Amino acid sequence: TPGMSDLPRLAFAGAHQAIKEQLAHDPNPKVLLDKHSNTGWTPLTAAAYAGQIHIVTLLLALGARTELRARANNKTAYENCLLGQRNVQTPTSNHQACLVLLDAANIELPQCEPCEPCRPPLPHGVVSA
C-alpha cells in the first residue's frame, strides 16, 4: 500500500482524522498500526516522540503494540516519549503521553525513576539534592 509509510508521519503531526480515514480504508489496519515507515518509525513511536497524546491514546485503543521499537533509534514508544520531552516545544503533552504509555505498557514506576514524567513533584520550597 503506497500510504503505509504515511501513518507515522501523520501520527507525528497529530492528524487524528487522517489516521482514522487511512486505517478505515486499509484492508488490514492491524498490520498498518505496527508497520515501520521507511525512516524506521511506527505510528506509536512517532506520536509518542511528538507528544501527540490524542494520537497515542487512539493508537493504543486500536491495539498498537507498545513493545515495538523504532528502527530509527531502537527505542520503544515510551522511551521515545521521554526523548521527545527533551526535544519538542510541548513537554506537557509529552508528559501526559508518557503517563498513558506507562500504563499501557505496564511499566512499574520504580523502573523509570530517573525520568521527569514519573517523578512526583517536590513539596513547595524543597530543592532536589
C-alpha positions in Angstrom: 0.0 0.0 0.0 1.6 3.3 -1.0 0.3 5.2 2.0 1.8 2.8 4.6 4.8 4.9 5.4 2.5 7.9 5.8 0.9 6.7 9.0 3.9 7.5 11.3 4.2 11.0 9.6 0.5 11.6 10.3 0.9 10.4 13.9 3.8 12.7 14.4 1.8 15.6 13.1 -1.3 14.8 15.2 -3.5 14.3 12.1 -6.2 12.4 14.0 -8.9 12.3 11.3 -6.4 11.4 8.5 -5.2 8.5 10.6 -8.7 7.2 11.2 -9.5 7.5 7.5 -6.3 5.7 6.4 -7.0 2.9 8.9 -10.6 2.6 7.8 -9.6 2.3 4.1 -6.8 -0.3 4.6 -7.7 -4.0 4.2 -5.5 -4.9 7.2 -5.5 -2.0 9.6 -3.9 -4.0 12.4 -0.7 -4.6 10.3 -0.7 -0.9 9.4 -0.8 0.1 13.1 2.6 -1.5 13.8 4.2 -1.0 10.4 7.6 0.8 10.4 8.0 3.7 7.9 11.0 3.9 5.5 12.6 6.1 8.1 12.1 3.5 10.8 9.2 4.8 12.9 6.0 3.1 13.9 2.9 5.3 14.2 3.0 4.9 18.0 6.7 5.7 18.4 6.4 8.8 16.2 3.3 10.0 18.1 5.0 9.4 21.4 8.1 11.3 20.4 6.0 14.2 19.3 3.8 14.2 22.5 0.6 13.7 20.5 -1.5 12.5 23.4 -4.7 12.1 21.4 -2.9 10.0 18.8 -1.1 7.9 21.4 -4.5 7.2 23.0 -6.1 6.4 19.7 -3.4 4.1 18.6 -3.4 2.2 21.9 -7.2 1.9 21.8 -6.8 0.4 18.3 -4.3 -2.2 19.6 -0.9 -0.7 18.7 1.9 -2.7 20.3 3.9 -0.8 23.0 6.9 -3.1 22.9 7.9 -2.4 19.3 11.0 -0.3 18.8 11.6 2.5 16.3 14.3 1.2 13.9 15.4 4.8 13.7 16.8 4.8 17.2 16.0 1.4 18.7 13.7 2.9 21.4 10.1 1.9 22.4 7.2 4.4 22.3 7.7 5.1 26.0 11.4 5.7 25.6 10.7 8.0 22.6 8.2 9.9 24.6 10.9 10.6 27.2 13.4 11.6 24.5 10.8 13.8 22.8 10.1 15.6 26.0 13.6 17.0 26.0 13.4 18.0 22.3 9.9 19.3 21.5 8.2 22.5 22.2 5.4 20.9 24.2 6.8 19.0 27.2 3.5 19.0 29.0 1.8 16.9 26.2 4.8 14.6 26.2 4.4 14.2 30.0 0.8 13.2 29.5 1.6 10.8 26.6 4.4 9.2 28.7 2.0 8.6 31.6 -0.5 6.9 29.2 2.2 4.8 27.7 3.5 3.8 31.2 0.0 2.5 32.0 -0.5 0.8 28.6 2.9 -0.9 28.7 2.5 -1.9 32.4 5.8 -0.3 33.3 6.3 -0.1 37.0 7.1 3.3 38.4 10.4 2.3 40.0 11.8 1.3 36.6 11.6 4.8 35.3 12.7 6.6 38.5 15.2 8.8 36.6 12.6 10.2 34.1 10.9 13.5 34.7 7.3 12.4 34.0 7.5 9.8 36.7 8.9 11.9 39.5 6.3 13.2 41.9 6.6 17.0 42.3 8.7 18.1 45.2 6.9 19.8 48.1 6.9 23.6 47.8 10.2 25.0 48.9 12.1 21.7 48.8 15.1 21.6 46.4 16.3 18.4 44.8 19.8 17.2 46.1 
